Amino acid sequence: MLRVRFHGRGGQGIKTASRMLGSAFFHEGFEVQDAPRYGAERRGAPIFAYVRADKTQINERGVIPNPDLILVADDTLIGVPVAGVTQGLGAHVVLALSTSENADTWRARLATDAEIVILPSFSAEDPAQRPYVGALMAGAAARLVGLQIDSIMTAIAEELRGHGIDVIQANQDRARLAYDAMAVSEGVVQSRPNAGPAPNADWITLRHEDADTSAPTIHAGATSVRIKTGLWRTLRPVVDVNLCNRCNWICGSFCPDGAINADANGYPVIDYDHCKGCLICVAQCPPHAIAVEPEKGETQ
């Protein structure tokens, strides 16, 4: 069985990538599972998706703790424990990273014997499109596990059939770019035996609550505007314009709440009424122009 895990952030097309790869496996006669898993359903939050493929019946269920291939769309997730990127990482695993660093650097950082390959970079004419790397990852994964190019092209066309021929062609081009770039590593991912049914999980029984206790109370529409999400913050991102490169499409694209806009001069402006202090912008800022300050009181 082949076990593949995709990691990225919400909005990058990680779930779509797993569906594309799963469909490509299916077209080549495999039994397939593919599913996403994520907590907060918001843009920028960590997400992973997984694919199992085998020529026989698949009895495993649930997430994949010991994958054969890990693909990472955003290398800043590696240092985020909740993202679980390195879970199951070992000598038998191929780790494919979208990063500006080389494989030796990551091998030393992670102290791992895993084979590390670097995914090709995707440079879009429209900066807002740069984070969307799902098809590129699917194309790379297809070559690494030994699938045919026609299978992944067909899977992309099927998955995106409602978006028009231009979108399909653009994503197929990205997938082909990655597929060709992985030629030297074709089929490097090796399958391992089916482990059989997963062990039963430990269940916790929660006491049932009456509806009048647990149901939300909504007195009128549009009252949520009175509660500013910025009141949740304990830490505040602050832009230093002296360091800022005005590449606001990066922090603005990754902000899960769309709380970063650009002023007339192209500098990012943070809407503190709606910034919840997740600090994703701090992690993504290339020149490190966004600092962190503790909140001293309620957001005004």
C-alpha positions, 0 to 999 in steps of 0.5 A: 500500500502507498500512503501519502500525506499532504500538508499546507494551509487553508486556501492553498488547495491541499484538499484538492491536491489529495482528490486529484492524486486519489483520482489519478490512482483510481484511473490506474486501477487502484483501490483508493481512500482520500480525505482532508482533515483540519480544525479551524475552517479558515484560510491560513490555518494548518490543514492536511489531507491523505491518500491511501492506494493499493491494488487490493482492498484497503482495511486501514481507516483514519489518518496516516501516522506513518506515511510513505510520502509527505508533501509540504506546501508551506515550510513554515508549518514544520515548526508548528507542532499542531500541524504534525508535519514530521509525524512518522518521518523516518528513513523509509519516508520521502519528504517533498518540500516547497522551500527556498532552502536545499535538501541538505539544510533541511536534513540537518535541521530535522536530523533525519535520514528521510529522502528529501526532494525540493518541489519546483517553485510556482511564480504566478503573474498575479501575486494573489495566485501564488499560494495556490499550489494544489495542482503542482503538489499533485503533479509532483506526487504522481511522479514520485509514486510512479503514476502516468502523466495522463492519469493526473491530467485527467484527474485535474480536468475532472476535479476542476470541470466546473471552473472552465477550460482556462482554469483547468489548463492553468492547473494542468500546466502547474502539475506538468511543471512539477511532474517533469521536475520530479523526473530524477526521483520517479517512483522513489516512493516505495509501498509497504504492506497493508497493516490491516484494520486500525485498532479501536480508538478510546472513546469518551462518552459525553453527557447529553445536554438539553437543547435549552442549555446548549442551543445558541440564543440569537435575539436578532440578526446582525448583532455579531458586528457588536463583538469585535474579533480583535477583542480575542487577541493577546498578541498584536502584529505590528508593521515596521514600514522601515523594513516592509517591502510592500509585498502586501499580497503575501501577508494579505493572502495568508491572513485568514480573516482578510484583516490586512489591506494596503494603503495608498502607498502599498504598505499593509494596514492591519484592521485590529477590530478583526485581527484575532492575533493568530500571527500567521502574517508574522511567520509569512513576512519575508523581510520580517517586517511584522513584529509581535507586541503584547496587548495592554488592553481591549482593542479600541 
